[in-house]
Amino acid sequence: DDEKLKLKGEVHRLVAPRDQKYQSNFVEFRNFKIVYRRYAGLFFCLCVDANDNELAYLEAIHFFVEVLDAFFGNVCELDLVFNFYKVYSILDEVFLAGEIEETSKNVVLTRLDHLDKL
């Protein structure tokens, strides 16, 4: 747990102060890259291998947020906090073992609808 807190703090210190107008959405971090995107006050961050396609993961973040918007109806921070288990379900539908698994919003939303009916 201490290691997780330390890691979160490091990433936050790298990403939060960056200027969106003049700096990219990619930050080198140890032997990896942090790919992030800011939506209002929320930061969505992914840690990817240095050789991975950053733009693909930047689009994956946007896709994930689009699915969250469609599922929750204009998602906000409270939706993420109070429905974290649903957020994890959406994350599991979009990514598998750290790789982009599904790129169709309709497919993801249909699967989530089926899961909600269980």
Biopython code that builds the backbone (N, CA, C, O; Angstrom):
import numpy as np
from Bio.PDB.StructureBuilder import StructureBuilder

atoms = [
    (1, "ASP", "N", (0.811, -1.202, 0.000)),
    (1, "ASP", "CA", (0.000, 0.000, 0.000)),
    (1, "ASP", "C", (0.857, 1.269, 0.000)),
    (1, "ASP", "O", (0.520, 2.253, -0.657)),
    (2, "ASP", "N", (1.951, 1.236, 0.733)),
    (2, "ASP", "CA", (2.849, 2.398, 0.745)),
    (2, "ASP", "C", (3.443, 2.636, -0.637)),
    (2, "ASP", "O", (3.604, 3.776, -1.073)),
    (3, "GLU", "N", (3.768, 1.532, -1.319)),
    (3, "GLU", "CA", (4.323, 1.634, -2.674)),
    (3, "GLU", "C", (3.299, 2.243, -3.633)),
    (3, "GLU", "O", (3.648, 3.071, -4.474)),
    (4, "LYS", "N", (2.026, 1.829, -3.503)),
    (4, "LYS", "CA", (0.969, 2.377, -4.358)),
    (4, "LYS", "C", (0.798, 3.873, -4.122)),
    (4, "LYS", "O", (0.690, 4.648, -5.072)),
    (5, "LEU", "N", (0.774, 4.273, -2.862)),
    (5, "LEU", "CA", (0.626, 5.694, -2.542)),
    (5, "LEU", "C", (1.794, 6.510, -3.079)),
    (5, "LEU", "O", (1.607, 7.609, -3.601)),
    (6, "LYS", "N", (2.981, 5.973, -2.949)),
    (6, "LYS", "CA", (4.173, 6.657, -3.458)),
    (6, "LYS", "C", (4.093, 6.806, -4.976)),
    (6, "LYS", "O", (4.400, 7.868, -5.519)),
    (7, "LEU", "N", (3.681, 5.736, -5.657)),
    (7, "LEU", "CA", (3.551, 5.749, -7.114)),
    (7, "LEU", "C", (2.498, 6.756, -7.566)),
    (7, "LEU", "O", (2.735, 7.529, -8.494)),
    (8, "LYS", "N", (1.336, 6.749, -6.912)),
    (8, "LYS", "CA", (0.277, 7.716, -7.242)),
    (8, "LYS", "C", (0.771, 9.144, -7.063)),
    (8, "LYS", "O", (0.505, 10.011, -7.895)),
    (9, "GLY", "N", (1.488, 9.380, -5.975)),
    (9, "GLY", "CA", (2.024, 10.714, -5.718)),
    (9, "GLY", "C", (3.005, 11.157, -6.788)),
    (9, "GLY", "O", (2.969, 12.305, -7.229)),
    (10, "GLU", "N", (3.881, 10.254, -7.208)),
    (10, "GLU", "CA", (4.854, 10.574, -8.264)),
    (10, "GLU", "C", (4.151, 10.937, -9.566)),
    (10, "GLU", "O", (4.484, 11.936, -10.204)),
    (11, "VAL", "N", (3.177, 10.119, -9.953)),
    (11, "VAL", "CA", (2.452, 10.369, -11.204)),
    (11, "VAL", "C", (1.691, 11.682, -11.105)),
    (11, "VAL", "O", (1.686, 12.467, -12.053)),
    (12, "HIS", "N", (1.056, 11.926, -9.981)),
    (12, "HIS", "CA", (0.309, 13.175, -9.800)),
    (12, "HIS", "C", (1.229, 14.387, -9.912)),
    (12, "HIS", "O", (0.874, 15.379, -10.548)),
    (13, "ARG", "N", (2.401, 14.310, -9.299)),
    (13, "ARG", "CA", (3.357, 15.427, -9.377)),
    (13, "ARG", "C", (3.863, 15.662, -10.794)),
    (13, "ARG", "O", (4.197, 16.791, -11.154)),
    (14, "LEU", "N", (3.921, 14.612, -11.596)),
    (14, "LEU", "CA", (4.359, 14.761, -12.985)),
    (14, "LEU", "C", (3.266, 15.348, -13.874)),
    (14, "LEU", "O", (3.534, 16.200, -14.721)),
    (15, "VAL", "N", (2.039, 14.888, -13.675)),
    (15, "VAL", "CA", (0.956, 15.188, -14.615)),
    (15, "VAL", "C", (0.194, 16.467, -14.265)),
    (15, "VAL", "O", (-0.084, 17.275, -15.150)),
    (16, "ALA", "N", (-0.141, 16.659, -13.011)),
    (16, "ALA", "CA", (-1.034, 17.755, -12.609)),
    (16, "ALA", "C", (-0.556, 19.152, -13.015)),
    (16, "ALA", "O", (-1.370, 19.941, -13.494)),
    (17, "PRO", "N", (0.713, 19.490, -12.848)),
    (17, "PRO", "CA", (1.112, 20.870, -13.162)),
    (17, "PRO", "C", (1.351, 21.151, -14.650)),
    (17, "PRO", "O", (1.666, 22.284, -15.014)),
    (18, "ARG", "N", (1.209, 20.153, -15.503)),
    (18, "ARG", "CA", (1.533, 20.353, -16.919)),
    (18, "ARG", "C", (0.528, 21.290, -17.586)),
    (18, "ARG", "O", (-0.662, 21.279, -17.269)),
    (19, "ASP", "N", (1.027, 22.093, -18.508)),
    (19, "ASP", "CA", (0.208, 23.050, -19.251)),
    (19, "ASP", "C", (-0.388, 22.358, -20.471)),
    (19, "ASP", "O", (0.340, 21.886, -21.343)),
    (20, "GLN", "N", (-1.713, 22.300, -20.525)),
    (20, "GLN", "CA", (-2.379, 21.598, -21.623)),
    (20, "GLN", "C", (-2.142, 22.245, -22.982)),
    (20, "GLN", "O", (-2.156, 21.560, -24.004)),
    (21, "LYS", "N", (-1.927, 23.542, -23.002)),
    (21, "LYS", "CA", (-1.745, 24.227, -24.283)),
    (21, "LYS", "C", (-0.379, 23.958, -24.900)),
    (21, "LYS", "O", (-0.258, 23.834, -26.118)),
    (22, "TYR", "N", (0.641, 23.869, -24.065)),
    (22, "TYR", "CA", (2.002, 23.845, -24.585)),
    (22, "TYR", "C", (2.769, 22.552, -24.328)),
    (22, "TYR", "O", (3.914, 22.418, -24.760)),
    (23, "GLN", "N", (2.154, 21.607, -23.635)),
    (23, "GLN", "CA", (2.846, 20.351, -23.361)),
    (23, "GLN", "C", (1.982, 19.181, -23.814)),
    (23, "GLN", "O", (0.753, 19.249, -23.787)),
    (24, "SER", "N", (2.642, 18.117, -24.226)),
    (24, "SER", "CA", (1.917, 16.957, -24.750)),
    (24, "SER", "C", (1.267, 16.158, -23.624)),
    (24, "SER", "O", (1.460, 16.444, -22.443)),
    (25, "ASN", "N", (0.505, 15.166, -24.015)),
    (25, "ASN", "CA", (-0.184, 14.285, -23.072)),
    (25, "ASN", "C", (0.649, 13.052, -22.753)),
    (25, "ASN", "O", (0.112, 12.044, -22.295)),
    (26, "PHE", "N", (1.934, 13.119, -22.986)),
    (26, "PHE", "CA", (2.827, 11.989, -22.762)),
    (26, "PHE", "C", (3.982, 12.441, -21.871)),
    (26, "PHE", "O", (4.579, 13.494, -22.098)),
    (27, "VAL", "N", (4.288, 11.639, -20.861)),
    (27, "VAL", "CA", (5.373, 11.950, -19.942)),
    (27, "VAL", "C", (6.212, 10.695, -19.757)),
    (27, "VAL", "O", (5.677, 9.615, -19.504)),
    (28, "GLU", "N", (7.521, 10.838, -19.885)),
    (28, "GLU", "CA", (8.393, 9.696, -19.606)),
    (28, "GLU", "C", (8.435, 9.483, -18.102)),
    (28, "GLU", "O", (8.573, 10.428, -17.325)),
    (29, "PHE", "N", (8.313, 8.215, -17.709)),
    (29, "PHE", "CA", (8.268, 7.867, -16.291)),
    (29, "PHE", "C", (9.008, 6.555, -16.097)),
    (29, "PHE", "O", (8.541, 5.493, -16.508)),
    (30, "ARG", "N", (10.166, 6.646, -15.465)),
    (30, "ARG", "CA", (11.035, 5.479, -15.283)),
    (30, "ARG", "C", (11.308, 4.867, -16.654)),
    (30, "ARG", "O", (11.790, 5.571, -17.541)),
    (31, "ASN", "N", (11.019, 3.586, -16.859)),
    (31, "ASN", "CA", (11.225, 2.961, -18.175)),
    (31, "ASN", "C", (9.937, 2.909, -18.984)),
    (31, "ASN", "O", (9.847, 2.157, -19.955)),
    (32, "PHE", "N", (8.948, 3.691, -18.601)),
    (32, "PHE", "CA", (7.630, 3.668, -19.234)),
    (32, "PHE", "C", (7.242, 5.068, -19.687)),
    (32, "PHE", "O", (8.019, 6.017, -19.583)),
    (33, "LYS", "N", (6.020, 5.165, -20.192)),
    (33, "LYS", "CA", (5.439, 6.465, -20.516)),
    (33, "LYS", "C", (4.074, 6.552, -19.858)),
    (33, "LYS", "O", (3.313, 5.585, -19.835)),
    (34, "ILE", "N", (3.780, 7.722, -19.328)),
    (34, "ILE", "CA", (2.446, 7.998, -18.815)),
    (34, "ILE", "C", (1.695, 8.697, -19.937)),
    (34, "ILE", "O", (2.132, 9.731, -20.442)),
    (35, "VAL", "N", (0.566, 8.125, -20.319)),
    (35, "VAL", "CA", (-0.332, 8.735, -21.291)),
    (35, "VAL", "C", (-1.532, 9.208, -20.483)),
    (35, "VAL", "O", (-2.151, 8.421, -19.766)),
    (36, "TYR", "N", (-1.857, 10.484, -20.596)),
    (36, "TYR", "CA", (-2.959, 10.992, -19.784)),
    (36, "TYR", "C", (-3.822, 11.941, -20.597)),
    (36, "TYR", "O", (-3.407, 12.476, -21.626)),
    (37, "ARG", "N", (-5.019, 12.127, -20.106)),
    (37, "ARG", "CA", (-5.932, 13.081, -20.709)),
    (37, "ARG", "C", (-6.745, 13.706, -19.585)),
    (37, "ARG", "O", (-7.176, 13.019, -18.659)),
    (38, "ARG", "N", (-6.946, 14.999, -19.672)),
    (38, "ARG", "CA", (-7.688, 15.711, -18.633)),
    (38, "ARG", "C", (-9.079, 16.058, -19.147)),
    (38, "ARG", "O", (-9.240, 16.592, -20.245)),
    (39, "TYR", "N", (-10.065, 15.747, -18.339)),
    (39, "TYR", "CA", (-11.451, 16.116, -18.617)),
    (39, "TYR", "C", (-11.938, 16.898, -17.409)),
    (39, "TYR", "O", (-12.136, 16.332, -16.333)),
    (40, "ALA", "N", (-12.131, 18.206, -17.588)),
    (40, "ALA", "CA", (-12.482, 19.109, -16.487)),
    (40, "ALA", "C", (-11.430, 18.933, -15.389)),
    (40, "ALA", "O", (-10.252, 19.189, -15.636)),
    (41, "GLY", "N", (-11.814, 18.510, -14.203)),
    (41, "GLY", "CA", (-10.855, 18.337, -13.115)),
    (41, "GLY", "C", (-10.352, 16.922, -12.955)),
    (41, "GLY", "O", (-9.608, 16.631, -12.018)),
    (42, "LEU", "N", (-10.747, 16.031, -13.858)),
    (42, "LEU", "CA", (-10.360, 14.623, -13.749)),
    (42, "LEU", "C", (-9.232, 14.287, -14.711)),
    (42, "LEU", "O", (-9.254, 14.682, -15.877)),
    (43, "PHE", "N", (-8.261, 13.563, -14.216)),
    (43, "PHE", "CA", (-7.170, 13.066, -15.046)),
    (43, "PHE", "C", (-7.332, 11.561, -15.201)),
    (43, "PHE", "O", (-7.518, 10.844, -14.217)),
    (44, "PHE", "N", (-7.261, 11.089, -16.431)),
    (44, "PHE", "CA", (-7.256, 9.659, -16.723)),
    (44, "PHE", "C", (-5.854, 9.330, -17.221)),
    (44, "PHE", "O", (-5.410, 9.861, -18.239)),
    (45, "CYS", "N", (-5.164, 8.459, -16.506)),
    (45, "CYS", "CA", (-3.762, 8.155, -16.805)),
    (45, "CYS", "C", (-3.569, 6.671, -17.071)),
    (45, "CYS", "O", (-4.182, 5.821, -16.424)),
    (46, "LEU", "N", (-2.710, 6.379, -18.030)),
    (46, "LEU", "CA", (-2.287, 5.012, -18.307)),
    (46, "LEU", "C", (-0.770, 4.980, -18.317)),
    (46, "LEU", "O", (-0.125, 5.915, -18.792)),
    (47, "CYS", "N", (-0.212, 3.925, -17.803)),
    (47, "CYS", "CA", (1.227, 3.706, -17.871)),
    (47, "CYS", "C", (1.464, 2.636, -18.929)),
    (47, "CYS", "O", (0.977, 1.513, -18.801)),
    (48, "VAL", "N", (2.209, 2.983, -19.971)),
    (48, "VAL", "CA", (2.418, 2.056, -21.088)),
    (48, "VAL", "C", (3.911, 1.843, -21.308)),
    (48, "VAL", "O", (4.740, 2.634, -20.857)),
    (49, "ASP", "N", (4.236, 0.771, -22.004)),
    (49, "ASP", "CA", (5.631, 0.507, -22.350)),
    (49, "ASP", "C", (6.165, 1.631, -23.231)),
    (49, "ASP", "O", (5.411, 2.270, -23.965)),
    (50, "ALA", "N", (7.439, 1.857, -23.151)),
    (50, "ALA", "CA", (8.068, 2.930, -23.922)),
    (50, "ALA", "C", (7.889, 2.740, -25.424)),
    (50, "ALA", "O", (7.884, 3.718, -26.171)),
    (51, "ASN", "N", (7.741, 1.495, -25.877)),
    (51, "ASN", "CA", (7.607, 1.216, -27.311)),
    (51, "ASN", "C", (6.164, 1.181, -27.797)),
    (51, "ASN", "O", (5.930, 1.068, -29.000)),
    (52, "ASP", "N", (5.187, 1.277, -26.891)),
    (52, "ASP", "CA", (3.781, 1.236, -27.296)),
    (52, "ASP", "C", (3.382, 2.518, -28.022)),
    (52, "ASP", "O", (4.029, 3.556, -27.883)),
    (53, "ASN", "N", (2.315, 2.424, -28.790)),
    (53, "ASN", "CA", (1.795, 3.555, -29.540)),
    (53, "ASN", "C", (1.010, 4.476, -28.598)),
    (53, "ASN", "O", (-0.098, 4.145, -28.178)),
    (54, "GLU", "N", (1.588, 5.615, -28.276)),
    (54, "GLU", "CA", (0.958, 6.534, -27.329)),
    (54, "GLU", "C", (-0.376, 7.061, -27.836)),
    (54, "GLU", "O", (-1.324, 7.208, -27.065)),
    (55, "LEU", "N", (-0.449, 7.344, -29.132)),
    (55, "LEU", "CA", (-1.681, 7.901, -29.688)),
    (55, "LEU", "C", (-2.838, 6.915, -29.605)),
    (55, "LEU", "O", (-3.983, 7.315, -29.395)),
    (56, "ALA", "N", (-2.544, 5.634, -29.768)),
    (56, "ALA", "CA", (-3.594, 4.619, -29.639)),
    (56, "ALA", "C", (-4.147, 4.623, -28.218)),
    (56, "ALA", "O", (-5.358, 4.512, -28.023)),
    (57, "TYR", "N", (-3.277, 4.747, -27.238)),
    (57, "TYR", "CA", (-3.735, 4.759, -25.848)),
    (57, "TYR", "C", (-4.408, 6.074, -25.482)),
    (57, "TYR", "O", (-5.304, 6.092, -24.638)),
    (58, "LEU", "N", (-3.995, 7.167, -26.098)),
    (58, "LEU", "CA", (-4.680, 8.440, -25.878)),
    (58, "LEU", "C", (-6.115, 8.347, -26.389)),
    (58, "LEU", "O", (-7.044, 8.827, -25.740)),
    (59, "GLU", "N", (-6.287, 7.730, -27.550)),
    (59, "GLU", "CA", (-7.634, 7.513, -28.086)),
    (59, "GLU", "C", (-8.417, 6.518, -27.240)),
    (59, "GLU", "O", (-9.634, 6.642, -27.105)),
    (60, "ALA", "N", (-7.730, 5.532, -26.671)),
    (60, "ALA", "CA", (-8.399, 4.559, -25.802)),
    (60, "ALA", "C", (-8.953, 5.245, -24.551)),
    (60, "ALA", "O", (-10.039, 4.906, -24.082)),
    (61, "ILE", "N", (-8.208, 6.205, -24.018)),
    (61, "ILE", "CA", (-8.710, 6.969, -22.870)),
    (61, "ILE", "C", (-9.967, 7.723, -23.269)),
    (61, "ILE", "O", (-10.956, 7.726, -22.536)),
    (62, "HIS", "N", (-9.929, 8.364, -24.435)),
    (62, "HIS", "CA", (-11.100, 9.112, -24.900)),
    (62, "HIS", "C", (-12.287, 8.176, -25.108)),
    (62, "HIS", "O", (-13.415, 8.511, -24.747)),
    (63, "PHE", "N", (-12.037, 7.018, -25.681)),
    (63, "PHE", "CA", (-13.097, 6.029, -25.883)),
    (63, "PHE", "C", (-13.684, 5.594, -24.540)),
    (63, "PHE", "O", (-14.903, 5.501, -24.398)),
    (64, "PHE", "N", (-12.832, 5.332, -23.565)),
    (64, "PHE", "CA", (-13.280, 4.935, -22.231)),
    (64, "PHE", "C", (-14.188, 6.007, -21.629)),
    (64, "PHE", "O", (-15.230, 5.685, -21.058)),
    (65, "VAL", "N", (-13.805, 7.267, -21.751)),
    (65, "VAL", "CA", (-14.615, 8.366, -21.219)),
    (65, "VAL", "C", (-15.926, 8.487, -21.989)),
    (65, "VAL", "O", (-16.961, 8.785, -21.392)),
    (66, "GLU", "N", (-15.903, 8.262, -23.301)),
    (66, "GLU", "CA", (-17.148, 8.272, -24.081)),
    (66, "GLU", "C", (-18.104, 7.186, -23.604)),
    (66, "GLU", "O", (-19.307, 7.421, -23.495)),
    (67, "VAL", "N", (-17.575, 6.001, -23.319)),
    (67, "VAL", "CA", (-18.414, 4.911, -22.810)),
    (67, "VAL", "C", (-18.962, 5.276, -21.429)),
    (67, "VAL", "O", (-20.134, 5.031, -21.139)),
    (68, "LEU", "N", (-18.121, 5.857, -20.584)),
    (68, "LEU", "CA", (-18.599, 6.303, -19.272)),
    (68, "LEU", "C", (-19.724, 7.319, -19.424)),
    (68, "LEU", "O", (-20.731, 7.247, -18.719)),
    (69, "ASP", "N", (-19.553, 8.267, -20.345)),
    (69, "ASP", "CA", (-20.591, 9.272, -20.602)),
    (69, "ASP", "C", (-21.890, 8.630, -21.053)),
    (69, "ASP", "O", (-22.966, 8.986, -20.573)),
    (70, "ALA", "N", (-21.789, 7.688, -21.968)),
    (70, "ALA", "CA", (-22.988, 7.026, -22.479)),
    (70, "ALA", "C", (-23.655, 6.189, -21.390)),
    (70, "ALA", "O", (-24.882, 6.153, -21.298)),
    (71, "PHE", "N", (-22.864, 5.528, -20.577)),
    (71, "PHE", "CA", (-23.410, 4.649, -19.543)),
    (71, "PHE", "C", (-24.063, 5.447, -18.413)),
    (71, "PHE", "O", (-25.175, 5.133, -17.989)),
    (72, "PHE", "N", (-23.369, 6.477, -17.927)),
    (72, "PHE", "CA", (-23.872, 7.249, -16.791)),
    (72, "PHE", "C", (-24.698, 8.462, -17.215)),
    (72, "PHE", "O", (-25.412, 9.039, -16.395)),
    (73, "GLY", "N", (-24.610, 8.848, -18.472)),
    (73, "GLY", "CA", (-25.303, 10.053, -18.913)),
    (73, "GLY", "C", (-24.574, 11.281, -18.398)),
    (73, "GLY", "O", (-24.928, 11.823, -17.351)),
    (74, "ASN", "N", (-23.560, 11.723, -19.126)),
    (74, "ASN", "CA", (-22.719, 12.859, -18.733)),
    (74, "ASN", "C", (-22.036, 12.586, -17.389)),
    (74, "ASN", "O", (-22.410, 13.145, -16.358)),
    (75, "VAL", "N", (-21.050, 11.732, -17.427)),
    (75, "VAL", "CA", (-20.355, 11.252, -16.230)),
    (75, "VAL", "C", (-19.695, 12.392, -15.459)),
    (75, "VAL", "O", (-19.206, 13.357, -16.046)),
    (76, "CYS", "N", (-19.692, 12.264, -14.141)),
    (76, "CYS", "CA", (-18.998, 13.224, -13.286)),
    (76, "CYS", "C", (-18.214, 12.446, -12.226)),
    (76, "CYS", "O", (-18.313, 11.222, -12.135)),
    (77, "GLU", "N", (-17.449, 13.165, -11.445)),
    (77, "GLU", "CA", (-16.599, 12.526, -10.437)),
    (77, "GLU", "C", (-17.412, 11.690, -9.451)),
    (77, "GLU", "O", (-16.964, 10.624, -9.028)),
    (78, "LEU", "N", (-18.591, 12.159, -9.086)),
    (78, "LEU", "CA", (-19.424, 11.413, -8.137)),
    (78, "LEU", "C", (-19.856, 10.065, -8.698)),
    (78, "LEU", "O", (-19.952, 9.086, -7.957)),
    (79, "ASP", "N", (-20.119, 10.006, -10.008)),
    (79, "ASP", "CA", (-20.454, 8.719, -10.635)),
    (79, "ASP", "C", (-19.307, 7.733, -10.462)),
    (79, "ASP", "O", (-19.528, 6.558, -10.169)),
    (80, "LEU", "N", (-18.090, 8.212, -10.643)),
    (80, "LEU", "CA", (-16.919, 7.346, -10.526)),
    (80, "LEU", "C", (-16.706, 6.883, -9.089)),
    (80, "LEU", "O", (-16.331, 5.735, -8.849)),
    (81, "VAL", "N", (-16.946, 7.771, -8.145)),
    (81, "VAL", "CA", (-16.720, 7.440, -6.736)),
    (81, "VAL", "C", (-17.772, 6.471, -6.214)),
    (81, "VAL", "O", (-17.439, 5.470, -5.578)),
    (82, "PHE", "N", (-19.043, 6.766, -6.482)),
    (82, "PHE", "CA", (-20.115, 5.964, -5.896)),
    (82, "PHE", "C", (-20.482, 4.730, -6.715)),
    (82, "PHE", "O", (-21.209, 3.861, -6.233)),
    (83, "ASN", "N", (-19.991, 4.647, -7.937)),
    (83, "ASN", "CA", (-20.259, 3.480, -8.790)),
    (83, "ASN", "C", (-18.956, 2.887, -9.301)),
    (83, "ASN", "O", (-18.865, 2.466, -10.454)),
    (84, "PHE", "N", (-17.950, 2.856, -8.436)),
    (84, "PHE", "CA", (-16.625, 2.385, -8.860)),
    (84, "PHE", "C", (-16.667, 0.959, -9.392)),
    (84, "PHE", "O", (-15.893, 0.616, -10.286)),
    (85, "TYR", "N", (-17.547, 0.130, -8.865)),
    (85, "TYR", "CA", (-17.651, -1.253, -9.340)),
    (85, "TYR", "C", (-18.133, -1.301, -10.787)),
    (85, "TYR", "O", (-17.715, -2.174, -11.547)),
    (86, "LYS", "N", (-19.003, -0.376, -11.176)),
    (86, "LYS", "CA", (-19.443, -0.306, -12.574)),
    (86, "LYS", "C", (-18.318, 0.231, -13.458)),
    (86, "LYS", "O", (-18.147, -0.207, -14.596)),
    (87, "VAL", "N", (-17.562, 1.176, -12.927)),
    (87, "VAL", "CA", (-16.420, 1.716, -13.669)),
    (87, "VAL", "C", (-15.413, 0.605, -13.945)),
    (87, "VAL", "O", (-14.863, 0.522, -15.043)),
    (88, "TYR", "N", (-15.169, -0.250, -12.948)),
    (88, "TYR", "CA", (-14.262, -1.384, -13.148)),
    (88, "TYR", "C", (-14.820, -2.360, -14.181)),
    (88, "TYR", "O", (-14.055, -2.943, -14.950)),
    (89, "SER", "N", (-16.132, -2.546, -14.210)),
    (89, "SER", "CA", (-16.739, -3.412, -15.232)),
    (89, "SER", "C", (-16.516, -2.843, -16.626)),
    (89, "SER", "O", (-16.197, -3.574, -17.563)),
    (90, "ILE", "N", (-16.688, -1.534, -16.752)),
    (90, "ILE", "CA", (-16.462, -0.880, -18.044)),
    (90, "ILE", "C", (-14.991, -1.003, -18.433)),
    (90, "ILE", "O", (-14.671, -1.300, -19.584)),
    (91, "LEU", "N", (-14.110, -0.778, -17.483)),
    (91, "LEU", "CA", (-12.673, -0.907, -17.729)),
    (91, "LEU", "C", (-12.328, -2.318, -18.196)),
    (91, "LEU", "O", (-11.524, -2.496, -19.111)),
    (92, "ASP", "N", (-12.939, -3.319, -17.563)),
    (92, "ASP", "CA", (-12.695, -4.714, -17.947)),
    (92, "ASP", "C", (-13.214, -5.028, -19.345)),
    (92, "ASP", "O", (-12.666, -5.898, -20.021)),
    (93, "GLU", "N", (-14.248, -4.343, -19.783)),
    (93, "GLU", "CA", (-14.780, -4.566, -21.131)),
    (93, "GLU", "C", (-13.912, -3.907, -22.198)),
    (93, "GLU", "O", (-13.828, -4.403, -23.322)),
    (94, "VAL", "N", (-13.271, -2.799, -21.857)),
    (94, "VAL", "CA", (-12.474, -2.052, -22.829)),
    (94, "VAL", "C", (-11.040, -2.579, -22.902)),
    (94, "VAL", "O", (-10.466, -2.666, -23.988)),
    (95, "PHE", "N", (-10.465, -2.929, -21.757)),
    (95, "PHE", "CA", (-9.075, -3.387, -21.703)),
    (95, "PHE", "C", (-9.002, -4.814, -21.180)),
    (95, "PHE", "O", (-9.789, -5.216, -20.323)),
    (96, "LEU", "N", (-8.049, -5.568, -21.704)),
    (96, "LEU", "CA", (-7.782, -6.920, -21.220)),
    (96, "LEU", "C", (-6.275, -7.074, -21.090)),
    (96, "LEU", "O", (-5.541, -6.951, -22.071)),
    (97, "ALA", "N", (-5.822, -7.343, -19.883)),
    (97, "ALA", "CA", (-4.393, -7.519, -19.604)),
    (97, "ALA", "C", (-3.571, -6.316, -20.077)),
    (97, "ALA", "O", (-2.455, -6.471, -20.572)),
    (98, "GLY", "N", (-4.140, -5.118, -19.918)),
    (98, "GLY", "CA", (-3.426, -3.907, -20.280)),
    (98, "GLY", "C", (-3.451, -3.554, -21.754)),
    (98, "GLY", "O", (-2.871, -2.549, -22.165)),
    (99, "GLU", "N", (-4.112, -4.365, -22.543)),
    (99, "GLU", "CA", (-4.211, -4.106, -23.985)),
    (99, "GLU", "C", (-5.639, -3.695, -24.330)),
    (99, "GLU", "O", (-6.587, -4.075, -23.642)),
    (100, "ILE", "N", (-5.783, -2.920, -25.395)),
    (100, "ILE", "CA", (-7.105, -2.500, -25.846)),
    (100, "ILE", "C", (-7.827, -3.724, -26.397)),
    (100, "ILE", "O", (-7.353, -4.365, -27.334)),
    (101, "GLU", "N", (-8.974, -4.041, -25.808)),
    (101, "GLU", "CA", (-9.712, -5.247, -26.173)),
    (101, "GLU", "C", (-10.887, -4.936, -27.095)),
    (101, "GLU", "O", (-11.079, -5.616, -28.103)),
    (102, "GLU", "N", (-11.668, -3.924, -26.763)),
    (102, "GLU", "CA", (-12.883, -3.633, -27.526)),
    (102, "GLU", "C", (-12.901, -2.163, -27.908)),
    (102, "GLU", "O", (-12.623, -1.290, -27.085)),
    (103, "THR", "N", (-13.233, -1.896, -29.176)),
    (103, "THR", "CA", (-13.250, -0.515, -29.660)),
    (103, "THR", "C", (-14.625, -0.074, -30.136)),
    (103, "THR", "O", (-14.766, 1.014, -30.694)),
    (104, "SER", "N", (-15.630, -0.896, -29.925)),
    (104, "SER", "CA", (-16.991, -0.547, -30.326)),
    (104, "SER", "C", (-17.805, -0.149, -29.097)),
    (104, "SER", "O", (-18.013, -0.954, -28.189)),
    (105, "LYS", "N", (-18.256, 1.091, -29.083)),
    (105, "LYS", "CA", (-19.047, 1.575, -27.962)),
    (105, "LYS", "C", (-20.340, 0.778, -27.819)),
    (105, "LYS", "O", (-20.755, 0.460, -26.704)),
    (106, "ASN", "N", (-20.979, 0.455, -28.945)),
    (106, "ASN", "CA", (-22.236, -0.296, -28.888)),
    (106, "ASN", "C", (-22.041, -1.679, -28.282)),
    (106, "ASN", "O", (-22.869, -2.135, -27.494)),
    (107, "VAL", "N", (-20.956, -2.345, -28.644)),
    (107, "VAL", "CA", (-20.674, -3.679, -28.096)),
    (107, "VAL", "C", (-20.462, -3.587, -26.588)),
    (107, "VAL", "O", (-21.010, -4.395, -25.837)),
    (108, "VAL", "N", (-19.681, -2.622, -26.143)),
    (108, "VAL", "CA", (-19.415, -2.468, -24.710)),
    (108, "VAL", "C", (-20.703, -2.166, -23.958)),
    (108, "VAL", "O", (-20.972, -2.771, -22.920)),
    (109, "LEU", "N", (-21.503, -1.235, -24.474)),
    (109, "LEU", "CA", (-22.744, -0.868, -23.789)),
    (109, "LEU", "C", (-23.735, -2.025, -23.760)),
    (109, "LEU", "O", (-24.463, -2.191, -22.781)),
    (110, "THR", "N", (-23.772, -2.828, -24.822)),
    (110, "THR", "CA", (-24.647, -4.003, -24.846)),
    (110, "THR", "C", (-24.213, -5.011, -23.792)),
    (110, "THR", "O", (-25.049, -5.562, -23.076)),
    (111, "ARG", "N", (-22.918, -5.254, -23.695)),
    (111, "ARG", "CA", (-22.406, -6.183, -22.671)),
    (111, "ARG", "C", (-22.715, -5.673, -21.268)),
    (111, "ARG", "O", (-23.090, -6.452, -20.392)),
    (112, "LEU", "N", (-22.560, -4.380, -21.054)),
    (112, "LEU", "CA", (-22.846, -3.805, -19.739)),
    (112, "LEU", "C", (-24.324, -3.910, -19.406)),
    (112, "LEU", "O", (-24.689, -4.136, -18.252)),
    (113, "ASP", "N", (-25.170, -3.749, -20.403)),
    (113, "ASP", "CA", (-26.611, -3.909, -20.204)),
    (113, "ASP", "C", (-26.928, -5.339, -19.785)),
    (113, "ASP", "O", (-27.743, -5.562, -18.890)),
    (114, "HIS", "N", (-26.284, -6.309, -20.433)),
    (114, "HIS", "CA", (-26.477, -7.718, -20.059)),
    (114, "HIS", "C", (-25.996, -7.974, -18.632)),
    (114, "HIS", "O", (-26.646, -8.699, -17.879)),
    (115, "LEU", "N", (-24.869, -7.388, -18.263)),
    (115, "LEU", "CA", (-24.353, -7.560, -16.900)),
    (115, "LEU", "C", (-25.288, -6.950, -15.862)),
    (115, "LEU", "O", (-25.469, -7.510, -14.780)),
    (116, "ASP", "N", (-25.880, -5.807, -16.186)),
    (116, "ASP", "CA", (-26.813, -5.161, -15.256)),
    (116, "ASP", "C", (-28.066, -5.996, -15.034)),
    (116, "ASP", "O", (-28.680, -5.930, -13.969)),
    (117, "LYS", "N", (-28.444, -6.782, -16.035)),
    (117, "LYS", "CA", (-29.652, -7.609, -15.922)),
    (117, "LYS", "C", (-29.437, -8.855, -15.074)),
    (117, "LYS", "O", (-30.402, -9.490, -14.648)),
    (118, "LEU", "N", (-28.172, -9.213, -14.825)),
    (118, "LEU", "CA", (-27.890, -10.413, -14.018)),
    (118, "LEU", "C", (-28.254, -10.226, -12.566)),
    (118, "LEU", "O", (-28.076, -11.142, -11.763)),
]
sb = StructureBuilder()
sb.init_structure("model")
sb.init_model(0)
sb.init_chain("A")
sb.init_seg("    ")
for serial, (resi, resn, name, xyz) in enumerate(atoms, 1):
    if name == "N":
        sb.init_residue(resn, " ", resi, " ")
    sb.init_atom(name, np.array(xyz, "f"), 0.0, 1.0, " ", f" {name:<3s}", serial, name[0])
structure = sb.get_structure()
